[in-house]
Every structure is written in structure tokens, then in C-alpha cells.
Amino acid sequence: MGSITVSQLPYTSRITNKEEKIPLVVSLMGAPHSDMELIQWAIEGLQGSGRATKVLTGKMAFDDPN
């Protein structure tokens, strides 16, 4: 089982009262011992849809706000 960040969504922070981004994450679960196949499937799906396969550290997961 694993999780991948696929996008980020805007929201208004109740602390800063500014628009910030929150990551949108999906969880994946596969058959026992299929971890590498599940990771490869996820990478191919992200690449095929034009999404990033790496996230940034810090306040935003991606440069692109999608």
C-alpha cells in the first residue's frame, strides 16, 4: 500500500487568511508482493496524464498549481 500526490488544491488558510495549496493524495493498494508493479503502474499513469512524478519540499508540492 502506498500514497501518491497527484495534484494540489487551493484553500483559504484560517491561520494566515491567505489562499494556500493543499496536496491531493490518493492511496493505492495491490496484491501482496506487488509493490514494484504498483509503483510502476502509478508512474506510467502519472506520466501518461502529463502529471509530475516528483514533488517539491516546502509549502507547495508542485510549481504548477494543478
C-alpha beads as a LAMMPS data file, in Angstrom:
LAMMPS data file: protein, C-alpha beads

66 atoms
65 bonds

1 atom types
1 bond types

-500.0 500.0 xlo xhi
-500.0 500.0 ylo yhi
-500.0 500.0 zlo zhi

Masses

1 110.0

Atoms # bond

1 1 1 0.000 0.000 0.000
2 1 1 1.251 3.483 -0.767
3 1 1 0.176 7.047 -1.358
4 1 1 0.999 9.422 -4.190
5 1 1 0.435 13.158 -4.532
6 1 1 -1.403 13.833 -7.779
7 1 1 -2.340 17.496 -7.520
8 1 1 -2.812 20.397 -5.142
9 1 1 -5.957 22.327 -4.342
10 1 1 -6.354 25.953 -3.287
11 1 1 -7.908 26.754 0.087
12 1 1 -8.080 29.778 2.367
13 1 1 -5.977 29.248 5.470
14 1 1 -7.767 30.106 8.700
15 1 1 -4.351 30.950 10.203
16 1 1 -2.943 33.293 7.539
17 1 1 -6.281 34.163 5.865
18 1 1 -4.464 33.739 2.528
19 1 1 -5.011 31.305 -0.316
20 1 1 -2.617 28.395 0.022
21 1 1 -2.325 24.975 -1.628
22 1 1 -3.027 21.617 -0.044
23 1 1 -1.829 18.376 -1.667
24 1 1 -4.361 15.971 -3.143
25 1 1 -3.215 12.435 -2.378
26 1 1 -4.526 9.038 -3.462
27 1 1 -3.831 5.746 -1.747
28 1 1 -3.002 2.650 -3.753
29 1 1 -3.341 -0.940 -2.649
30 1 1 -2.297 -4.038 -4.551
31 1 1 -1.883 -7.742 -4.062
32 1 1 0.787 -8.940 -1.624
33 1 1 4.331 -8.667 -3.035
34 1 1 3.197 -6.484 -5.952
35 1 1 4.711 -3.234 -4.640
36 1 1 7.084 -2.670 -7.562
37 1 1 4.352 -3.342 -10.135
38 1 1 2.055 -0.915 -8.307
39 1 1 4.755 1.785 -8.283
40 1 1 5.475 1.267 -11.990
41 1 1 1.759 1.404 -12.800
42 1 1 1.421 4.666 -10.840
43 1 1 4.445 6.253 -12.559
44 1 1 3.167 5.276 -16.006
45 1 1 -0.290 6.651 -15.177
46 1 1 1.121 9.959 -13.944
47 1 1 3.404 10.320 -16.969
48 1 1 0.612 9.358 -19.355
49 1 1 -1.654 12.039 -17.917
50 1 1 1.077 14.689 -18.040
51 1 1 1.367 14.915 -14.246
52 1 1 4.588 15.290 -12.293
53 1 1 6.260 12.217 -10.808
54 1 1 8.193 14.192 -8.191
55 1 1 7.055 16.626 -5.514
56 1 1 8.838 19.629 -4.054
57 1 1 9.675 20.163 -0.402
58 1 1 8.212 23.150 1.359
59 1 1 4.850 24.895 1.104
60 1 1 3.883 23.674 -2.374
61 1 1 4.021 20.174 -3.816
62 1 1 4.346 21.410 -7.417
63 1 1 5.420 24.572 -9.242
64 1 1 2.309 24.233 -11.374
65 1 1 -0.861 24.870 -9.319
66 1 1 -2.731 21.952 -10.969

Bonds

1 1 1 2
2 1 2 3
3 1 3 4
4 1 4 5
5 1 5 6
6 1 6 7
7 1 7 8
8 1 8 9
9 1 9 10
10 1 10 11
11 1 11 12
12 1 12 13
13 1 13 14
14 1 14 15
15 1 15 16
16 1 16 17
17 1 17 18
18 1 18 19
19 1 19 20
20 1 20 21
21 1 21 22
22 1 22 23
23 1 23 24
24 1 24 25
25 1 25 26
26 1 26 27
27 1 27 28
28 1 28 29
29 1 29 30
30 1 30 31
31 1 31 32
32 1 32 33
33 1 33 34
34 1 34 35
35 1 35 36
36 1 36 37
37 1 37 38
38 1 38 39
39 1 39 40
40 1 40 41
41 1 41 42
42 1 42 43
43 1 43 44
44 1 44 45
45 1 45 46
46 1 46 47
47 1 47 48
48 1 48 49
49 1 49 50
50 1 50 51
51 1 51 52
52 1 52 53
53 1 53 54
54 1 54 55
55 1 55 56
56 1 56 57
57 1 57 58
58 1 58 59
59 1 59 60
60 1 60 61
61 1 61 62
62 1 62 63
63 1 63 64
64 1 64 65
65 1 65 66
